[in-house]
Amino acid sequence: MLRSPLDEFLSGELNDYIRTQILTAIERMQTGKRYFTYNAFNVLLDADTATATVEDEFSIDRQSTVSLHEFQKLLRDAEGL
C-alpha cells in the first residue's frame, strides 16, 4: 500500500531543524503563505485557508493537505523520533 506524502515526510525527511523551522513559521503566520523546499518534499503553509500541503518533489501529482492545526500537532507528536 502506498503511503501518503505526509506520512513519508514525517517518517523520512523530518528532523529537528525542519520541525523547528516549520513550527516557528506556523506560530508567526497571521496571513499569507510560506513555501519550504526540502530534499524530497515541499511544504506549503497557507494561513488564509489554515492548511498545510506536503508535496512529493519527485511526483507532482502526489500531495497531502491537512489543517494547520493538525499539521502542527503531527509535527509536535513526531518530536524525538
C-alpha positions in Angstrom: 0.0 0.0 0.0 1.3 3.4 -1.0 1.9 5.8 1.9 0.8 9.4 1.7 3.4 12.2 1.1 2.6 13.5 4.6 3.4 10.1 6.2 6.6 9.8 4.1 7.7 13.4 5.0 7.1 12.8 8.8 8.9 9.5 8.9 11.6 10.0 6.3 12.6 13.7 5.9 11.5 15.4 9.1 14.3 16.3 11.5 14.7 18.7 14.5 15.8 21.5 12.2 12.9 21.2 9.8 10.4 20.7 12.6 11.6 23.9 14.4 11.6 25.9 11.1 8.0 24.9 10.3 6.6 25.2 13.8 8.2 28.7 14.1 6.7 29.7 10.8 3.2 28.5 11.7 3.3 30.3 15.1 4.3 33.6 13.4 1.9 33.4 10.4 -1.2 35.5 10.5 -1.9 35.8 6.8 -0.4 34.7 3.5 1.6 31.6 2.5 5.1 30.2 3.2 6.7 27.6 1.0 9.6 25.4 2.1 11.6 23.2 -0.3 13.4 20.2 1.2 15.1 17.2 -0.4 12.2 15.0 -1.3 9.2 17.1 -0.2 7.9 20.6 -0.3 5.7 22.1 2.4 3.2 24.9 1.7 1.7 26.7 4.7 -1.4 28.7 3.9 -2.6 30.9 6.8 -5.6 32.2 4.8 -7.1 28.7 4.3 -5.5 27.4 7.5 -4.0 24.4 5.6 -0.6 22.7 5.2 0.2 20.8 2.0 3.1 18.4 1.7 4.1 17.8 -2.0 6.3 15.0 -3.3 9.2 16.7 -5.1 9.6 13.8 -7.5 5.9 13.1 -8.3 4.0 16.3 -9.0 0.6 14.6 -8.6 1.3 13.3 -5.1 0.4 15.7 -2.3 -1.4 15.7 1.1 -3.3 18.6 2.6 -4.4 18.9 6.3 -5.4 21.7 8.6 -2.6 23.8 10.0 -3.7 22.8 13.5 -3.4 19.1 12.6 -0.1 19.5 10.9 1.3 21.4 13.9 0.1 18.5 16.2 1.7 15.9 13.9 5.0 17.8 14.0 4.9 18.0 17.8 4.0 14.4 18.2 6.9 13.3 15.9 9.4 15.2 18.2 12.1 13.0 19.4 11.5 10.2 16.9 
